[in-house]
Amino acid sequence: MALACSAMEKRLMIRAGIYGATGYTGFELIKLLHQHPQVQITFATARSAAGQRLSDVFPTLLDVPLIRAEDADLTSVDVVFCCLPHGTTVPTVQQALAAGTRVIDLSADFRLHHADDYARWYGNPHTAPELLKEAVYGLPELHRAHIRGARLVANPGCYPTSVILPLHPLVQAGLLADRTVIVDSKSGVSGAGRSLSLKTHFGETHETFSAYNIGRSHRHIAEMEQETGTQIIFSPHLLPVYRGILSTMYVNLIPGTEPDTVREAYGLFADEPFVRLLPAGRLPELRHVVHTNLCVIGLHAVDVAAGRYILVTVEDNLIKGASGQAVQNMNLMFGLDETTGLC
């Protein structure tokens, strides 16, 4: 027992701070970090709930005190997670980096590489364009080596993760005959965040199904195109469930591309701990992934001679699509096995 305790004491402990702890992603992150064997939550901030405890805000036994962002001590942590609304994180990120603290930002504020693209898709100029050049897009399956050494990681959006991962092997293998991809995605209502909104009330979502921001208007398109080099026609939908994303992609491959050749391309992910390719003839569903950090992919050949295929992926939007991926990135940044606290 003494030897075991001694080994535990020598093990790296990461001191983490969380900004925006009372949103859905912030709460999910606290739950994940609480079970992580090498993380200590040093502070968690909230705006209206400052001075309360997490158990006052959520039905949870996690008794985490909530403080004002202004009272957070950045010198007391090794990493901060920003779970703040889009368009609000830049000052916090700048303060954290100035204090020598590494940052994982779960907003969209640092996901795009170029300030012009940010202004085009978000409607405002970026206030720290120099940091866009430094920020690493935090999709481990694509950028693992850069994430390890990053000061600032931009955690991907939930929809983009479900689209980029299945398209990436096809792009890398040069199998796409047409760079225009039609994407049809469905998300649970937690993807809209915890702020009050009429469209996410129970009475507005129960026993119905709706599309929104279709075509070329959803801001997540920018990430998808940046990371895949394709042109995306995107139709997101709101599912009457709490969590989970299912994305269906219609792709035109080189005519005559055989299913075995397509499946071989996904050998790129053979050693990935959180990506699964289902056997031929099987398609994924939300129950494969909810409450996990997995992305599960299914393939269907529509017309081999014409190269027409359908891809289907599923993920938990709050975990692989947000907080779980953030923990995966943290593990890489601090030299841990990236599955720690996630399996």
C-alpha positions as CSV (number, residue, x, y, z in Angstrom):
1,M,0.0,0.0,0.0
2,A,2.8,2.4,0.9
3,L,4.5,1.8,-2.5
4,A,1.2,2.4,-4.3
5,C,0.6,5.7,-2.4
6,S,4.2,6.8,-3.2
7,A,3.6,6.2,-6.9
8,M,0.4,8.1,-6.8
9,E,2.1,11.1,-5.2
10,K,4.7,11.2,-7.9
11,R,2.2,11.1,-10.7
12,L,1.6,14.3,-12.6
13,M,-1.4,16.3,-11.3
14,I,-2.8,18.9,-13.7
15,R,-4.4,21.9,-12.1
16,A,-7.4,23.0,-14.2
17,G,-9.6,26.0,-14.2
18,I,-13.0,26.2,-16.0
19,Y,-14.7,29.3,-17.2
20,G,-18.4,29.0,-17.8
21,A,-19.0,26.0,-15.6
22,T,-22.8,26.1,-15.6
23,G,-23.4,25.7,-19.3
24,Y,-24.0,22.2,-20.6
25,T,-20.4,21.8,-21.8
26,G,-19.0,23.2,-18.6
27,F,-21.0,20.8,-16.5
28,E,-20.1,17.9,-18.7
29,L,-16.4,18.9,-18.4
30,I,-16.6,19.0,-14.6
31,K,-18.0,15.5,-14.5
32,L,-15.2,14.2,-16.8
33,L,-12.4,16.0,-14.9
34,H,-13.8,14.9,-11.6
35,Q,-13.2,11.2,-12.6
36,H,-9.9,12.0,-14.2
37,P,-7.1,10.4,-12.1
38,Q,-4.6,13.2,-12.8
39,V,-6.6,16.4,-12.7
40,Q,-7.5,18.7,-9.8
41,I,-10.2,21.3,-10.5
42,T,-8.8,24.5,-9.0
43,F,-11.6,26.9,-9.9
44,A,-14.8,27.0,-11.8
45,T,-16.5,30.3,-12.8
46,A,-20.0,31.3,-13.4
47,R,-21.8,34.6,-14.0
48,S,-25.2,34.7,-12.4
49,A,-24.5,31.6,-10.2
50,A,-21.2,33.0,-8.7
51,G,-21.2,32.5,-4.9
52,Q,-23.2,29.3,-5.2
53,R,-22.1,25.7,-5.6
54,L,-22.5,23.5,-8.7
55,S,-25.0,21.3,-6.7
56,D,-27.2,24.4,-6.3
57,V,-27.4,24.8,-10.1
58,F,-27.6,21.1,-11.3
59,P,-29.0,18.0,-9.7
60,T,-25.5,16.7,-8.9
61,L,-23.5,15.6,-5.8
62,L,-20.4,17.4,-7.2
63,D,-20.0,20.1,-4.6
64,V,-17.9,22.5,-6.7
65,P,-17.8,26.2,-5.6
66,L,-18.6,28.7,-8.3
67,I,-16.7,32.0,-8.4
68,R,-16.7,35.1,-10.5
69,A,-14.4,35.1,-13.5
70,E,-12.7,38.2,-12.1
71,D,-11.7,36.3,-9.0
72,A,-10.1,33.4,-10.8
73,D,-6.3,33.1,-10.0
74,L,-4.6,32.2,-13.3
75,T,-1.3,31.6,-11.6
76,S,-2.8,28.7,-9.7
77,V,-3.6,26.5,-12.8
78,D,-1.7,24.7,-15.5
79,V,-4.6,24.9,-18.0
80,V,-7.9,26.6,-18.4
81,F,-11.0,25.5,-20.3
82,C,-13.1,28.3,-21.8
83,C,-16.7,27.2,-22.0
84,L,-17.9,30.7,-22.7
85,P,-20.3,31.9,-25.4
86,H,-18.9,32.5,-28.9
87,G,-17.5,36.0,-29.4
88,T,-16.7,36.5,-25.7
89,T,-13.5,34.4,-25.0
90,V,-10.7,36.6,-26.4
91,P,-10.0,38.7,-23.3
92,T,-10.0,35.6,-21.1
93,V,-7.7,33.7,-23.5
94,Q,-5.3,36.6,-23.7
95,Q,-5.1,36.9,-19.9
96,A,-4.5,33.2,-19.5
97,L,-1.7,33.1,-22.1
98,A,-0.1,36.2,-20.5
99,A,-0.1,34.4,-17.2
100,G,1.7,31.4,-18.8
101,T,-1.4,29.2,-18.6
102,R,-2.3,26.9,-21.5
103,V,-5.8,27.2,-22.9
104,I,-8.4,24.9,-24.5
105,D,-11.2,27.1,-25.9
106,L,-14.5,25.4,-26.5
107,S,-16.0,28.4,-28.3
108,A,-15.7,29.1,-32.0
109,D,-13.4,32.1,-31.5
110,F,-10.1,30.5,-32.5
111,R,-11.1,27.7,-34.8
112,L,-10.6,29.5,-38.1
113,H,-7.0,30.1,-39.3
114,H,-7.7,33.4,-41.1
115,A,-9.2,36.6,-39.8
116,D,-11.0,37.3,-43.1
117,D,-12.8,33.9,-42.9
118,Y,-13.8,34.7,-39.3
119,A,-15.2,38.1,-40.3
120,R,-17.1,36.5,-43.2
121,W,-18.8,33.8,-41.2
122,Y,-19.2,35.5,-37.8
123,G,-20.0,39.0,-39.0
124,N,-17.4,40.8,-36.9
125,P,-13.7,41.4,-37.2
126,H,-11.6,39.2,-34.9
127,T,-10.0,41.2,-32.1
128,A,-6.9,39.0,-31.7
129,P,-6.0,37.9,-35.3
130,E,-2.4,37.1,-34.2
131,L,-3.7,34.3,-32.0
132,L,-5.6,32.7,-34.9
133,K,-2.2,32.0,-36.5
134,E,-1.0,30.3,-33.2
135,A,-4.2,28.4,-32.3
136,V,-4.2,24.7,-33.1
137,Y,-7.4,23.1,-34.3
138,G,-8.1,20.5,-31.7
139,L,-9.1,17.4,-33.6
140,P,-6.5,14.9,-32.3
141,E,-7.0,12.4,-35.2
142,L,-5.8,15.1,-37.6
143,H,-3.5,17.3,-35.5
144,R,-2.1,15.3,-32.7
145,A,1.5,16.3,-33.0
146,H,0.7,20.0,-33.1
147,I,-1.7,19.7,-30.1
148,R,1.0,18.3,-27.9
149,G,3.1,21.5,-28.1
150,A,0.3,24.0,-28.3
151,R,-0.4,26.9,-25.9
152,L,-3.8,27.5,-27.4
153,V,-6.1,24.7,-28.7
154,A,-9.4,25.5,-30.4
155,N,-11.7,22.7,-29.6
156,P,-13.8,21.8,-32.7
157,G,-17.5,22.3,-33.1
158,C,-19.8,19.3,-32.6
159,Y,-21.2,19.2,-36.1
160,P,-17.7,19.6,-37.7
161,T,-16.3,16.7,-35.7
162,S,-19.0,14.4,-37.1
163,V,-18.3,15.5,-40.6
164,I,-14.5,16.0,-40.8
165,L,-13.6,12.6,-39.3
166,P,-15.5,10.5,-42.0
167,L,-14.4,12.7,-44.9
168,H,-10.7,13.0,-43.9
169,P,-9.6,9.4,-45.0
170,L,-11.3,9.8,-48.4
171,V,-9.6,13.2,-49.0
172,Q,-6.2,11.8,-47.9
173,A,-6.6,8.8,-50.2
174,G,-7.6,11.0,-53.2
175,L,-10.9,9.1,-53.6
176,L,-13.2,12.1,-54.0
177,A,-14.2,12.8,-57.6
178,D,-16.3,15.7,-56.6
179,R,-15.3,18.1,-53.9
180,T,-18.9,19.2,-53.2
181,V,-20.4,17.1,-50.3
182,I,-24.0,17.2,-49.2
183,V,-24.3,16.9,-45.4
184,D,-27.5,16.2,-43.5
185,S,-27.0,16.4,-39.7
186,K,-29.4,15.9,-36.8
187,S,-28.5,17.1,-33.3
188,G,-30.1,16.8,-29.9
189,V,-31.3,20.0,-28.2
190,S,-28.3,20.3,-25.9
191,G,-26.3,21.5,-28.9
192,A,-28.2,24.8,-28.7
193,G,-26.8,25.5,-25.2
194,R,-28.4,26.1,-21.9
195,S,-29.6,29.7,-22.5
196,L,-33.3,30.1,-22.7
197,S,-34.7,29.9,-26.2
198,L,-38.2,29.3,-27.4
199,K,-37.1,26.8,-30.1
200,T,-35.6,24.4,-27.5
201,H,-38.5,24.4,-25.0
202,F,-40.0,21.0,-24.5
203,G,-43.3,21.9,-26.0
204,E,-41.5,23.2,-29.2
205,T,-39.3,20.1,-29.7
206,H,-41.4,17.2,-28.5
207,E,-42.9,15.1,-31.2
208,T,-41.6,17.3,-34.0
209,F,-38.6,17.5,-36.2
210,S,-37.2,20.6,-37.9
211,A,-34.4,21.9,-40.1
212,Y,-32.6,25.2,-39.7
213,N,-29.8,27.3,-41.3
214,I,-29.8,25.1,-44.3
215,G,-27.7,25.4,-47.4
216,R,-24.6,27.6,-46.9
217,S,-25.6,29.6,-43.8
218,H,-24.5,27.6,-40.8
219,R,-21.2,28.9,-39.3
220,H,-19.8,25.4,-38.7
221,I,-19.4,25.1,-42.5
222,A,-16.3,27.2,-42.2
223,E,-14.5,24.6,-40.0
224,M,-15.6,21.7,-42.2
225,E,-14.3,23.3,-45.4
226,Q,-11.1,24.5,-43.7
227,E,-10.2,21.0,-42.5
228,T,-11.4,18.9,-45.5
229,G,-10.8,21.2,-48.5
230,T,-14.3,20.4,-49.7
231,Q,-17.3,22.5,-50.4
232,I,-20.1,21.7,-48.0
233,I,-23.9,22.0,-48.6
234,F,-25.2,21.6,-45.1
235,S,-28.7,20.9,-43.6
236,P,-28.7,20.7,-39.8
237,H,-31.8,19.5,-38.0
238,L,-33.1,19.6,-34.4
239,L,-33.9,16.2,-33.0
240,P,-36.3,15.8,-30.1
241,V,-33.6,14.2,-27.9
242,Y,-31.3,15.7,-25.3
243,R,-27.9,14.6,-26.7
244,G,-26.2,13.1,-29.8
245,I,-25.5,13.9,-33.4
246,L,-26.1,11.8,-36.5
247,S,-24.6,13.1,-39.8
248,T,-25.3,11.6,-43.2
249,M,-22.9,12.6,-46.0
250,Y,-23.5,12.0,-49.8
251,V,-20.2,11.7,-51.6
252,N,-19.1,11.1,-55.2
253,L,-16.0,9.0,-55.4
254,I,-13.9,8.1,-58.4
255,P,-16.2,6.0,-60.6
256,G,-15.7,2.3,-60.0
257,T,-14.2,2.7,-56.5
258,E,-14.9,-0.6,-54.8
259,P,-16.2,-0.8,-51.2
260,D,-13.0,-2.7,-50.1
261,T,-10.9,0.3,-51.4
262,V,-13.1,2.7,-49.5
263,R,-12.8,0.7,-46.3
264,E,-9.0,0.4,-46.8
265,A,-8.8,4.2,-46.7
266,Y,-10.2,4.1,-43.2
267,G,-7.2,2.1,-42.1
268,L,-5.9,5.6,-41.4
269,F,-7.9,5.4,-38.2
270,A,-7.1,1.8,-37.3
271,D,-5.2,2.8,-34.2
272,E,-7.4,5.6,-33.1
273,P,-8.9,5.0,-29.7
274,F,-12.1,6.9,-30.3
275,V,-13.0,6.2,-33.9
276,R,-14.8,3.1,-35.0
277,L,-15.7,1.9,-38.5
278,L,-18.6,-0.5,-38.5
279,P,-18.6,-3.8,-40.5
280,A,-20.1,-3.7,-44.0
281,G,-23.9,-3.8,-43.9
282,R,-24.2,-2.0,-40.5
283,L,-25.0,1.6,-39.8
284,P,-24.5,3.6,-36.6
285,E,-27.1,5.0,-34.3
286,L,-27.0,7.3,-31.3
287,R,-27.1,4.4,-28.9
288,H,-23.6,3.5,-30.1
289,V,-22.1,6.7,-28.7
290,V,-24.1,8.6,-26.1
291,H,-22.2,9.2,-22.9
292,T,-18.9,8.2,-24.7
293,N,-16.1,9.9,-26.5
294,L,-16.6,7.8,-29.6
295,C,-17.2,8.7,-33.2
296,V,-18.7,5.7,-35.1
297,I,-18.8,5.6,-38.9
298,G,-20.8,3.5,-41.3
299,L,-20.4,3.2,-45.1
300,H,-23.0,2.3,-47.8
301,A,-22.3,1.9,-51.5
302,V,-25.2,3.3,-53.6
303,D,-23.7,2.9,-57.1
304,V,-20.2,1.6,-57.3
305,A,-19.9,2.2,-61.0
306,A,-20.8,5.8,-60.5
307,G,-18.8,6.1,-57.3
308,R,-21.8,7.2,-55.2
309,Y,-21.5,6.4,-51.5
310,I,-23.3,7.5,-48.3
311,L,-21.4,7.9,-45.0
312,V,-23.2,7.9,-41.7
313,T,-21.5,9.0,-38.4
314,V,-22.7,9.4,-34.8
315,E,-21.2,11.1,-31.8
316,D,-22.3,12.5,-28.4
317,N,-22.3,16.2,-29.1
318,L,-21.4,17.0,-25.4
319,I,-18.5,14.6,-25.2
320,K,-16.6,13.9,-28.5
321,G,-18.3,17.0,-29.9
322,A,-17.2,19.2,-27.0
323,S,-16.0,18.3,-23.4
324,G,-14.6,14.8,-24.0
325,Q,-12.6,16.0,-26.9
326,A,-11.3,18.9,-24.7
327,V,-10.1,16.3,-22.2
328,Q,-8.5,14.3,-25.0
329,N,-6.7,17.5,-26.1
330,M,-5.6,18.2,-22.5
331,N,-4.2,14.7,-22.1
332,L,-2.1,15.2,-25.3
333,M,-0.9,18.7,-24.2
334,F,0.4,17.3,-20.9
335,G,1.9,14.0,-22.2
336,L,-0.7,11.7,-20.8
337,D,-2.3,8.7,-22.6
338,E,-5.1,10.5,-24.5
339,T,-7.7,8.0,-23.3
340,T,-7.1,8.8,-19.6
341,G,-10.3,9.7,-17.9
342,L,-12.3,8.9,-21.0
343,C,-12.6,5.1,-21.0
